[in-house]
Amino acid sequence: MRVLIVEDNPKMASSIQRGLREHGYAADVCHTGFEGEDLAVVEPYNLILLDLMLPDRDGVEVCRNLRRRCVDTPILMLTALSGTENKVAGLDAGADDYLTKPFEFDELLARIRALLRRGEATEGRMLECDDLKLDLYTRTAKRGDAEHELSNKEFALLEYFMRNPNRVLSRAQIGESVWDMNFEVGSNVIDVYVSQLRKKLDRGHERQLIHTVKGAGYRFGIMD
Amino acid sequence: MNPEVQPRKPRRPSGLLPRLSLRLRLTLWVVAIFTLIQWTTGVIFWLYQRAAIREMYEAVLAEKAEPLSEGVSNLFPDDLHAANLNSLAQGELGWGVISRYALDVFDEAGKSQVLDRAPFVDAADLPIREALKTGAPAYTWLDLEPLGSTDPAAHSTATIVYPFEQDGRRYVLVIAASDAFAQRQLALLERVLALAGVIGPLAAGVAGWFIAGVAISPLERLRGFASRLGPESIGEALGVDEAESKEVARLSWELEEARQRIQAAFKAQERFLSNVSHEIKTPISVMLIEAQTLPREGLPEDVNAYLDSVEEEMLRLGRLVESFLTLTRVQDGKGLTRELEYPANDMVMDCVDHCLALAEQYRVRLSPRLLEGEHDADTIVCGEPELLRTLLDNLVRNAIRFSPQGQAVEISMQRVNASVLFHVQDRGPGIPPDQLTAIFDRFAQTEEEQRRGRGHGLGLEIAQGIAELHGGRIIADNREGGGAVFTVTLPVKEDEDDCPDVEADADERV
């Protein structure tokens, strides 16, 4: 896995580089926006860490340019500014995630892993089941002609369902996979999200996709 | 917040007399000046009229005196009867304004020469001597309840004392004329003047009120502008109307320039904060990353422990800086820079996501309970998602820190009419009853909290600031059976409405 670090602070850059190398990533460093943009276009990186404040140009601008030049490498923005506007600008310009300095290195690793996973997943861009299509890139679901925007967790839940069709999935399994946690027995989190999904996808359709299995959990798919 | 930081409200000046508004004062001035001018003119006019009337009487009398004195000469001495005098006077036409009159003749000693009638006037009241001395007619005005008249207006008489000679002796002819006609004219004039003297000032008052209103209307506009002026409206320029009078336009310019200076100061402060944010956070980040990525193998244990401590303190410092920045943003009085729809359930689950690691570290379970059911599950809050998440995060992190191991932090929700309630409950030591409100103050930490050595005491103040920014509030309480419960109340987005779009002027402010 090759990571490009675009960061003007040399100490910061080399520390990140060292840390990433230790965790098995190949990491290149550059200190300016133009250099970063050129490298990102030429070299096949799996991920770009992009500082928002660069000496020669704005990270947001670099990001926007890269997307315009059809570089769809996942970009993780690093910023010392915490104003939401900055983050939003970054995300609007095509960044995939952001991290505010100072951050814990473990947090950085976790975000990188998540982005890389997403990158792999998007290689097969669509998940399909019956007339339901889930676009892993735009994170929208389409059933029949109706398109539905999904919140992050709705998307994660549906993706999990669609990757595990026709199997009875217990609440514990779902919680573990989608939320990384075990909900207590009395918790209604999973049921609330499942019913949200049903409302968007199953309502008004003859064939139901999400089925409740009494005492066990849920099953996704078309029942014969 | 510290009381001394609050701007002191300027005391309004107070005197013995109540302060009158500018408009009222202007009006009163107009009325006073108008009244003074009008009344003075009236009085002068009245005096002039009175003098003119007197002159007119005296002229008529003077005109009559000569022929009458000749007539009287013919009557001397034996035919000087009252009846003859009367017919003599009646024979003289053109009395004009004089309706009643009386004649008499006196000698030098003041003895009446009329044979069959007592004098109708006391000779001592007449300027006989003066008339005889100068040889010219003398005039006087006498208060002779006069001449048997019943006219109430007739209260004085114009009197001429006309000297003439008869048989080598000198006499005076006295003609007294009632001024009833003149008095009636004067009374009419007085009534007209009095009426005008009342109506005039009243009309001046009404006119003055409107004129003053027009004159100070720009002031009202400027006052409105000044009273609106605050951190959230500092970007709104004061339009200066070129058609405005010179003074008002100048004041407008001054105000507008003052506003621009304040705005510049705000911007400078924002830039400063942003720079501080960057300048402080960068070295912290570098130190943190260096400590975290340092190869640890082969290092003595105490050095490792030392590095752990450095790492921990750096993280803490970073969070503290972040918290200060958030707090500044929440309390800068500029309100929200944008409002987005945030489903209440997502808000809780995002917070759970964030706090999971900390919960695991403290061996505390998180137990969220979401809104369910057709209507409630769609509950949406309008606001800044980042801040709303921070709000719940701070409460949940607090709860985690206070929870005994193995216990659960419960996050439950409730939809009540147009509000959504978030309850964050723990099984910790609870809050001393006397500190239930004080805990929201800066750096307020209970001893227990200090003992556990986590957090920096800004969390609750930030949470409260965020809640208030979104039109909500937080209440702290103790649970039955031990532990604390923090309840956040936030207004809910109604179905039809969109979140207020404040994004448009966000650029203006940054």
Interface residues (C-beta under 8 A of the other chain):
Chain A: N9 K11 M12 S15 I16 R18 G19 E22 M53 A80 L81 S82 G83 T84 E85 K87 T100 K101 P102 F103 E104 F105 D106 S151 N152 K153 W179 D180 M181 F183 E184 G186 S187 N188 V189 D191 V192 Y193 S195 Q196
Chain B: S274 S277 H278 K281 T282 I284 S285 V286 L288 I289 E290 Q292 T293 P295 M314 L315 G318 E322 L325 T326 R329 T337 R338 P343 N345 D346 M349 D350 V352 D353 L356 R365 L366 S367 P368 R369 L370 L371 E372 A377 E384 E386 L387 A408 A506 V510
